[in-house]
Amino acid sequence: QAIYEGLLARERRVLHRTIAEALESLAPTSALREACLADLAAHCYAAELWEKALAYGKLVGEKALALDAPRAGVAHLTTALDAAHQLAMTPPAILHRVRGQGYDTLGEFERAQIDYEQALHLARQAGDRLMEWQCLLDLGLLWTGRDYAQAGPWFRQALTLAEQLASPTPRAHSLNRLGNWLVNVGQTEEGLRMHHEALALFEALDERQGLAETLDLLGVGYGLHGDIINSVRSYERSVELLRASGDHRALSSSLSVLSSFSSGIEAETTFSVLFTKEACVGYSSEALHHAIQADWPAGQAFAEITAGEALLAFGDFSAALAHAQQALHLAADIAHQQWMAGAYYVFTHLYVLLLAPHLALQQAEVGLALARSSGSSWWINSLATYSALAHLQRKELGLAEALLS
């Protein structure tokens, strides 16, 4: 390092070029070259071999994201974009889109938004309609963590474009995303209809990843519509497919909701539990493990929320409180309003069950403000319901009735 620091810039460039050429000669086949992609990208960049730095940086960045290493992926894609700038060329939209996915996974909303919007702009400039459709979905998904009112138009644009593409796969994915948005803003019947249409398309295509995604979202739709039995059945099928896929993020999400709904907590006046405490806690622990593997803080927060909900069903209030506090910490760190509202919902529910209505109402007030800001009818209605129960415990019947109305 001391010798390197003492070299002139041009001497460093020559040495980096020599190393890059040596690596390429030692790894003539694609399989061997893939093993040293990161080194090739770094040395080509330092040698100012901009075309190769762009190519290798893109490859290693995409590989890092596929291996659930979003921080490394973002770093490599940033150097690839800089190489494109050095070449005075317009970078391909895919570079901004994939880096945006890295930022999105890490919970860096503003940076992800900038990259997704730039990718959308470049895709439209290039007339790449498939990339344009993917960017529209990305932006919709990004906004679901902040503001459902902002997310909806992106999903509707994506579905319109998918129908113009006349391809069943983009149409099915678009139906799923718009359907899930509708479920979360209270239009569950219309959302479920879209999910069933997507399921039929993926079944006809025999596309297992698409089937897993659809079953996961169907589980959400059924659960939020009050059909807990079909929700759990959908999630069991989804988890089975996702275990074989190696998709840590998708599997974490499915396991999280399966943990919550299997406990029966969302329908506590109808029946108590569907599964044992050990099974429900096992699902949430596995969900958290996969979210950590994916370096996905939003997924970690969601797993903590559903773990807290599941534990409430079994009266394990201390553990439920600890999970909700951890969820709030994780969600607040990335300003994820939906999961912040979810954490306050667990607090509210907990204090209602503990017959501490004054504490429940304090938590609900904060949670409702967040839920209204994000536009999630599920969290708004859930928090309002438990606020009403807290008012009933205080014999404040008029306030309870106003909330329920």
N, C-alpha and C positions, 0 to 999 in steps of 0.2 A: 504494500500500500504506500509506503514511504517513497519507494522508487517510482511508482506510478504517478504520485503527486508531483514529482520533480520533472516529469517528461513534458515536452512541449505538446500543445494540442494536436499538431499534425503528426507527431510521433505516436501519440495515443491512437489516432485514427488508423494509422498504418498497421499497428499491432492488432487492433480489433478486426481490421479487414483480414489480416493473415489468419487469425483464429477462426473467423467466420468461414473463410475458404477451406481451412483445414477440417472444420466440422462437416461442411458439405461434402468434402471428398471422402471423409471417413464414414459418412452415412449416406451412401448413394441411393439406397432404397427408401421408399416412403415410410416403411415401418420403423427403420432405424432413425430416420430423420425426425419422426414424430417424438422420439424419446428425448431429443435435444432441442426441441422447438424453442423453449424459453431461452436457452443459451444463444441460439441462432438469432432470435429476435433482438436480444440485448446487444450482442456484438455488432449486428448489422446496423442497429440504431446508433451505437457509439461510433461506428465507422462512417456514418452518414451515407450508407448504402440505402437510400430512402425507399426505393421500390421494394427491395427485399425486406426492409424493416416493416413496411406496410403489410406485405403478404404474410410474413411470419408472425407479426404482432396480432393480426386478425385471427390467424389459426390458433395461436396459443391462448388468446383471450377467450375465444369461443370454447376451447377445450377446458379452460379453467372454470367457466360458468357451468359447463356440463358436469364437471366433477365437484360441484357445490363449493367452489372457492371464489365467491364474488369479488372479494377485495383484490385478489391477484388478477382476476379477469378485467376489472376496471382499470388497473394499472397498465396492463398490456394493451388494452384497447385505446387508452389515452395516448400511449406512445405511437400506436398505429395511426391515430388521427393526426398527431403532430407530424408524422412522416408524410402523410397526404398533404398537409399544409406546406411542408418544405418543398414538395413537388409542385406546388401551386395548382393542385388539382382539387376538384370537388370530390369529397370522400363518398364512398358508396353508403347508401342509407342504412345498410345492415350494421355498419360500425356504430352509428349513433343508437340504433335500436337495441343492439346487444349490450352496449354499455349502459343504456337506460335500464335494461333488465337487471344489470348488476346493482346499480344505484337503488332500484326499486326493492330488490331483495334486502338490501342493507338498511332500508327505511329512510333513504335520503330523497325525500319527495321532490324538492325543487330541482335538484340535478337530474333526477329521472324525468321530470316533466320537460325540462329543456331538451334533453336528448330525444325523447319520444316525439316532441313537436318538430325538432329539426329533421328527424328521420322521416316524418310524415311529409314535410315540405320537400325533401329531396326525392322521396318516392313519387310524389305528384309531378315534380319537375321531370323525372325520368320516365313518367308514364307507366311505372311499375304498380299495377293495380293490386296485385296480391300483397306486396309489401305495404301499400297504403292501407289495405284492410287490416293487416296485422297490427299496424301502428294505431289504428282507430280502436281496436280491442284493447291494446296496451294502455292507452290513455283512459279508457273507461274503467279498466281494472284499477289503475293507479288512483283515480278519484274516488273509488268506493271506500277507501280508507279515510277520506276527508269529508266528502260532500256528495251525497247521492244525487242531488239536483244537477250537479256538474257531470256526473258519470252517465246519466241516461242518454243525453244527445249523442255521445260518442258511440254507445252501443247501437243506437238506432241507425246512425250513419253506417256502421259496420255491417248491419243486417241488410240495409239497402244495397250496399256495394257487393255483398256476398251474393245477393240475388241476381245482380248484373253479371257476376262472374260465372253464373250458371254451373257451379261446382257444388256437389253435396257436402263436402267436408267443411269449407268455410261457412256454408249456410247453417250446418248443424252446430258448429262452435258459436256462431253469432246468436242463434236461437237460445243456446244455453246461457250465454252471458246476459242477454236482454231478459231472459226468463228469470234468472237469479236476481237481477235488478228489480224486476216487477214484484217478486216475492218479498224483497226487503223493503219495498215502499208500500206494502200492504195489498197488492193485487195478486194474491196467491193463486187464485184459480187460473188466471191468464198465464202466470208464470209456469204453473204445472203443465198447462197445455203445451207451451213451447218446449218444455223439457221432454215431454212424451214424443213430440214430433222429432226432436233431435235424437232421442233414443232409437226411434224407428230407422232414421237415416244411418246411424252408426251400426246398428244391427245388420242392415242391408250391406254395408261396406265391410262388415266383420272387422272393425277397427277397435281393438281392445282398449287403447288409451282413451279414445273418445267415449267408449262405453263407460269406463271407470269415471271419467269426468262427469258424464251425464248422471250416473247413479249417485255420485256424491252430491250434485246439485239437486237431484230429485229428493234425496234425503233431507236436505235443507228445506225444500219446498213443502214436503209432507209434514215435517216437524213444525214449521211455522204455521201450517194450516191446521195443526192439531191432530194429525194422523200419526201418532208416535210409532205404532206398530209397523206401518209401511216405511216410515223413516228409518227405523233400525234395520229392517230387511234390506233396504237399498244400500245402507252403509256397509252392511256385512258383505254384500256382493262387491261393492266398490273397493273395500279393503282387500278382499281376496285378489282382485285384479291388480291393484296397485302394489301389493307385496312382490309380485313377479316383475314389475316394471322398473323398480329401483328409483322411482321418483319420490325423493324424500319430502318435498314440499307438499305434493298432493296427498301422500299417505299421511303425513302429519295432520293435515286439515281434516281428512276423513275420520281418523282415529279420535281427534279432539271432539268432534260432534257426536260420534258414536258413544264416547264416554259419558257425555252429558245426557243424551236422550235415553241411553240404556238404563240410567239410574231412575228414570221416570220423573225426575224433578220438574220437568216442564208441564206435567199433567198430574200434579200431586193430589188434586181433589178426586181424580178418577181411579188411580191405583198407585201403589207405592213404588215398587221397583220391578224392573224386568230382569236384571242381572244381579250377580253378587257384588258386594263392595270390592272384592279382590279383582273381579273382572273389569269393573269400571275404572278403578285406580290404575290397573294394568294398561288399559287403553290410553289413558291420559299420560302416563309415564312414557309409554312408547311414542306417543305423539310429540312430547317434549324432546325426546331423544332425537327424533328425525328432524325437528325444527332446528335443533342445535347443530346437527350434522350439516344442514343446508345453510348454516350461518344466517338464519332468517329470524330477526327479532320480532316481527309481527306475528309469525307463526308460534314463536315461544310465548308471546303474550296471550294468544288465543288458547293455546294448550293450558296455560295457567288458569284462565277464566273457566274453561270447561271442567278442569280438575276441581276447582272450587265449587262449581255447581254440583258436580257429582257427589262430592263429600257432604254437601248440605243434605242430600237425600238420606244419608245414613247418620245424620246427627253429629258428624265430626266437625264441629264448628271451629275449633282452634286451627286445624289443618286447612279448612276452607278459607279462613281469614288470611292465613299466611300465603296461600296461592293467589288470592285476589290482590293482596298488597304487592306481590312480585309482578303480577300482570300489569298493575297500574304503573309500576316503576318502568317496566319494559315499554309499555305503550306510550307513556309520557316522554320517554327518551327519544322517540321517533315521531312524536306528535300525531299518533294514530288515534283520531278522535273516536272511531267506532269501538275500538277495544278499550279505550279509556272509559267510555260509557258502559261497556260490558263489565269492567271491573267494579264500577260504582253500583251496577245492578246486583252483583254478587254481595257487595256490602249491604245494600238495601234489603235484599232477600234475607240475608243472615240475621240482621237486627229485627226484622219482622218475626222470624222464627224464634228468636231469643226474647220476644215480647218486650223489645226496647224501641217503641215507636218513635220517640224523639230522635234517637240516633238514626233510625231508618230514614226519617224525613230529611235529616241533614245530608245524608249521602245521596238520597234521591234528587234533591234540589240541584246538586252539582252534576249528577249523572244526566238529568233531564236537559240541562243546558247544553251539555255535550251532544246528547242524542239529537236534540232539535237542530243544533248547528250542523251535524252530519246528515240530517234528513232521513235517518233510519227509523221507519215506523215500528219495526220490531222492538228496538230498544226504547223508543218513546212510549209505546203501549205497555211494554213489560215494566218499565220503571213507574209509569202512572198507576198501573194495577197494584203494585206493592206499596206505592204511596197511599192509595185508597185503603188498602188493608191496614196500614199504619194509622190512618185517620180513624178507621173503625175501632182499632184497639184503644184509641183515645176518646171514643164516643162522639167523634166529630162527624156526624152522619151527613151533614150538608156538604162538607168539603169532600168527603168520599164520593158522594153521589155526583158532584160536579166533575171530579176527575174521571169517573167511569163513563159519564155522559160524553 
